[in-house]
Amino acid sequence: LALALALPSMALENGLARTPPMGWMSWERFRCNVDCQADPLNCISERLFFEMADRLAEDGWRELGYEYINIDDCWSAKQRDVAGQLVPDPKRFPSGIKALADYVHARGLKLGIYGDLGIFTCGGYPGTMLEHVKQDAQTFAAWGVDMLKLDGCYSSAEEQAKGYPEMARALNATGRPIVYSCSWPAYQGGLPPEVNYTILAEICNLWRNYDDIQDSWDSVLSIVDWFFTNQDVLQPAAGPGHWNDPDMLIIGNFGLSYEQSRSQMALWTVMAAPLLMSTDLRTISPSAKEILQNRLMIQINQDPLGIQGRRIVKEKSHIEVFLRPLSQAASALVFFSRRTDMPFRYTTSLAKLHFPEDAVYEVQDVFAGKIVGALKTADNFSVVINPSGVVMWYLRPMALPLQPRHVRQQAPG
């Protein structure tokens, strides 16, 4: 019902986010820490965003496509000013958001900001009521903002049905290209009939469908379960300019093992998800950085076709297989183990995974970067998958050789 009210607001294509946005976001790691006296390094302040911008620009992130520095909740003062305008907290953001945007832009990056369609933000700061939608859009544009995440705490379904499309129109009317991330479907349960993804794709560039991610493997699994259980609804909704957003990457924090970190990266990539890291880039470990900076992984995530992958096999052995079609007839395969006992040898063939008959593919291990070999569709092969880990392959079609090499019982890496 709520999304049905938005029918007149279709065709709001802004030409942005043709591939899933990449960057950094403050929320999961830094939350609403506003105590800058006790914790100046980690509080939500301009210093945090200046320092993260430096890291993106200087540590190889920007060149790989991580370009957004996104402020989340708790950045503003507790009251609007006398003109009704949102203003940043004067103690924590003394230079103002425009100065922060200029700093970010000077480093070849883009700035994202947070708003909430409601009386208050989720953290209790001033929200954007319907009468403030145009004003706030103009304020963000004047500051030089490049992305807006619009949350939905403290608003009704009817207010959301009016406000989310209205903000899309207001952002477009500013003349500034602003990627629009909306949390609308998450507040409507994420599924039809309450959510009409055809309409949503005309209004928002990306959207949160489900719960916030927490710093735990259980949280990652709950998101994976929801997205792939509902893939028949969600997968067709994604594409260039409009993406499902399973929430932030928590790689480099405290809750995931090395194997689980690789799994989140691979599964988010196969989902064509935005890659928005929420970790401390000032202290990130070399192993977490290596996962997040995997060039082939990012190439797959940013594939121009923009097709979201699907789970195609769910075995009783607790092995799952995911497939994402890519441009130039290539594919990404993820073999994922939910087992908790020991590495598992999984044997299958491309034929069983519904690849074309009589084809041959060059297989590349995404994490190792090595070419595994040439694989004929009919050939059996095995991969060894660590507990809560993944093996990820990039497959490119080859001309059918006269004597194709076989990759039998070979475990990449």
N, C-alpha and C positions, 0 to 999 in steps of 0.2 A: 504493500500500500504506500509506504513512505516514498520509495523510489519511483513508483508509478506517477506520483505527483510531479516528478521532474521532467516529464515528457517534452514540454515546450523548450527545454534548455539544451536540446541536442545540438550537435555540430559545433562544438566549442574547441575544435582541433587547434592547438597552438604551435604545432610543428616541433615541439620539444620532446626530449627523452626518447629519441628513436631507438636507443639501446638502454638497458637498465642503468639508472644513475649509480655512480660510484663515489664514495667519499667516506667521511667520518661524521659521527653523530654523538652527542654528549650523553644521551640519557642512560643507557644500560650501565655504563661504567661509573658515571658521576652523578646521576640522579638529580635530586634537588638539594644538593649540598650548597647552602648559601652562607656558611659560617667561614667567612674569609679571614676572620681574626685568628681562629684556631687552626684553620687548614687552608692557608693561602694558595698552596700549590694545586689543590684539587677542588676548590669551590667554583661554582658557576660564575665566572667573571671574565672580563675581557682578556686578562692574562692567560687563562686557560686556552682561549681560542686563538690568541696571537701565537702561543707556543705550539699548538697543534697545526696551525697554518705553516709555521716554520718547518715542522717535521714533514708534512706532506710535500712541501716544496724542496726540501733538502735531502730527504732520505729515499728518493726514488719512487715515491708513491704517485706523484703528479704525472710522471711520464707514462705510467701504466694505466692512467685513466681515473685514479682517485682524485677527483677535483672539487668535491663539495665539502665545505666545513659547515656543519649544521648545528645551530643552537637549538636545544630543546627547551623544555619548560623552565620556569623560574628565573627568567632573564629580566623581567620587567619590574618596574616599581609597583607597589601595592595599589596604587590609584592611577587613573588616567589624569592628564593635566587639565587645566581649566578649559581648554578648547576641546576636551574629550578625546585627546590623542594618546595612544600608548606611548610610554616613555621607558627607556631602560633604567634599571636601578642605578641611581647616581653614584653610589659608593662602589658598586661592583663593575659598572661600565661607565667610568667617568668620561671617557673619550666619546662615547655615543656609538650607536650602531653604524652610522654612516662612515665614521673613521675606521671602524673594524672592517666594514665592507671594502673600503679603499685599500686597507692593508692586505686583505685577502686577494683582491683583484690584482694588486701590484706583484703578487707572487704567482700569477697565472692560475688562480683558483677562484671558486665561486662560493658565495655565502648563502646558507639556508637559515630560516628562522621558524619559530613555532608560534602558532596561535590556537585558539580553541573556540569552537562555535558554541558558545554558552555563556552563562552568567560569569563563571570563573573557569580558569584552566584547571586541569586535574590537580595541579599543585596549589591551587587556591589564589592564583594571580588573576588580574582582570581578563575576562574572556571577551569574545567578539559577539555581541548581540546583533540581531539582524540590522538594527539601525546603524551599527558601526562597520558593517561589511565593506562598504565603498571607501569609507575613511581609512580603515586599516589597510586595505589594498593599496591605496594611494600613498600611505605612510611607508609601507614596505618598499614600494617602487622608488620613492624619493630617497630612501636610505641606500638603494643599490642592491637590494636583496635579489637572489637568483632562484630560490626555492622556498616554498611555504609548505610546512606540514600543519594541517588544520585538524586538530583533535575534536572530540565531541562530548567531553564531560559537561554535565549540568545543562543539557539541552534535550528537548523532546524530539520524538520522531518527526513531528510536523515541522518544527524549527529546522531540523537537519534537512528535510526534504526541500525547504525553501532556501536555506542558507548555503548549502554546499554548491548548488548550481549558481547561486547569486555571486558567490565568491569567485567562481570560474569566470563569470562575465566581468566582474570588477577587476580581476587581475589582467584579463585580456584588454580591458578598456584603458589600463594605465599606459599601454604601449611598450612596457618593459617585458622582455621574455622571462617569465617566472614559472618554473616547474611547480606543478600543483599536486601535492601529496595529501590525500584525504583519508580520514579514519572512518568515514561514513559506514561502510559495510560491517566493520567490526562491532558497531553499536546496534546493528540490525540482525546480528546472528550470523552474518557472512554468507547466507544461502538464500536461494529463491524459496517462496515467492516474495519475501521481504526485500531481497536485493535483486535488482535487474541489472546484470552485468553488461548487457548491451548498451543500456542508457549510461551506466557508470563510466564506461570506456569513452563516452563522448564528453564527459565532464572533467575527469581527473586523469593525470599522467601516471599516477601510481596510487595504490590504496592499501591500507591495512585491513585485512580480512578477519583477523583472529587475535588471540591474546598476546600481550606483551611478552617478549622473550625475557627469561631470567638467566642468571649465570649458573646453569646446571644442564647436565645431559638429559635429565627428565624433561626439562622445558623444551629442548631441541626436539626430542622424540615426540612430544605432544604436538608440536607444530607440524612436523613431518607427517605424523599420523593423520592430522586433520586435513592437511593439504592434499595428500594422495588418496585418502578415503573419498574426498570430494572432487577428485581431479576431473571427472566428467563435466562438472559445472565450471570449475575454475580454469582449466587449461585453455578452453577456447576463448576466454575473456582477455588473455594476455596477448600482447603484440607490440610492434613499434609505436611508442607514444602512450601506451597504457599497460601497466604491469601490476600483477599481484605482488604484494610485499609481505613476506613471512617474518619481517622484522630484522633487527640488526645482527651482524656477525659478532659473536662474543669470543672469537679466537684471540688468545693473548691475555685473557683474564684468569680466573681462578677455578672455574667449574668444569672445564673440559680437559681430558687427557690429550696427548699428542694424536692418537688415533681418532678420537672424537672430533678434534679440531679439523683434521683432514676430511672427516665425514661431513661436518657442517659445510665446509667450503665446497665440496663436491656436490652435495645435495642442493645447496642454494644455487650453484651454477647450473645444474640440470633443470632447476625450476625457473630459469631466466629471472632470478630475483635481483632486485637492487643489491649492490654490495656496499653496504653502509656499515663500516667498522665502528664498534664502540669499545675502545680499549685505550690504554695509555701509551700513545706512540712514543713518548719520551723514554719509556722503560721496557718496551716490548722485547721479548726474547728473540734471538736469531731464528729459532725453529718456527715460532708463530709468524714472524715476518716472512720467512721463506714460503710458508703456506699461502699467505695473503698476497704475496708478490709473484705467484706462479704465472708466468706469461701465457702458457698454453691454456691454463684454466680461465684466465681473464679473456683470452681470445674466444673461447667457447661461450662464456657468459655473455659477451658482447656481440655474438653472432648477429649479422644484420637481418637475417630472416625473422628473428625474434619469436621463435616457436618455443613455448614452454614444454618441458619434457614430461613424461608420464612414467608411472610404475607399471612395468609390463609383466613381471613375475613376482610372486610371493610364495616361497617354498615353505613346506612344513619344517625344513631344516633351519628356519629363521634366516634364510638368505633371500634378499630382495634384489631385483634388477630393474634399473631405470634407464630409459632411452630418451635422448633428445635429438631430433633431426636438426641438421645444420646446413648451411649453404654449401653449394657445390657437391651435393649428394653425400656429404660427410655426416657422421653421427658421433655422439658421445654416449658411452655406456658406463654406468656405475653399478658395480657389484657391491652390495652393502650387507654386512653381517650384523644381526642383532644378537648374536651369540655372546655368551660371557664366559665360555670355558677355555677355548684354545683356538689357534688358527684352523680354518676350515678349508678343505680342498673342494671347490665347487666345479663340476664338469657340466658343460653344455655345448651347444653349437650355435652359430649365427642363424642357421635354419630354424632351430627351436625358438629363436628370438625374432622370427618373422622377417629376416633379411631376405633380399631377392635371391632366387636360385641362381646357381652357376656364376656368382659374382666372387671377386677376390678383393680383399681390403688390406691396405697397409695399416697395421695396428701400432699405435704409439701409446706408451704408458704416460699418463698425464703428469703424475708426480715425479717419476724418474726422468721423464723427458726422452727416454730411449725408445727407438723403434723395436718393437717386440718381434715383428716379422710380418710375413704375408699370410693371410688367413682366408681359406676358401669357405664359402657359406656352409657347405656340408660337413666340414671337418669338426670333430670334437676338439675341445680345448679345455684346460683347467686353469683356474686362478686360485691362489691361496689368499684368503681374506682374514685379517686379524679380528679378534673380538671387538665389536663396536667400531670397526674400521671399514674402509672401502678399498677397492681396486677400481681405478678409473681409466678408461681407454678412449682414445680419439681414433676414429676409423675413417680412412680416406679410400674411396674406390680406386682400384687399379685396373688396367687392362688384364684380361684373363690370360695368364701365362700358360705355355704348353705343359710345363711340369711345375705346378704351383708347390711352393714350399709349405709344409704343414707345421702347425703350431700345436702339436698334441702334448698334453700333460705338461705344458710349460707355464710356469708361474712368473709373470713379469715382476721385476724388482726383487 
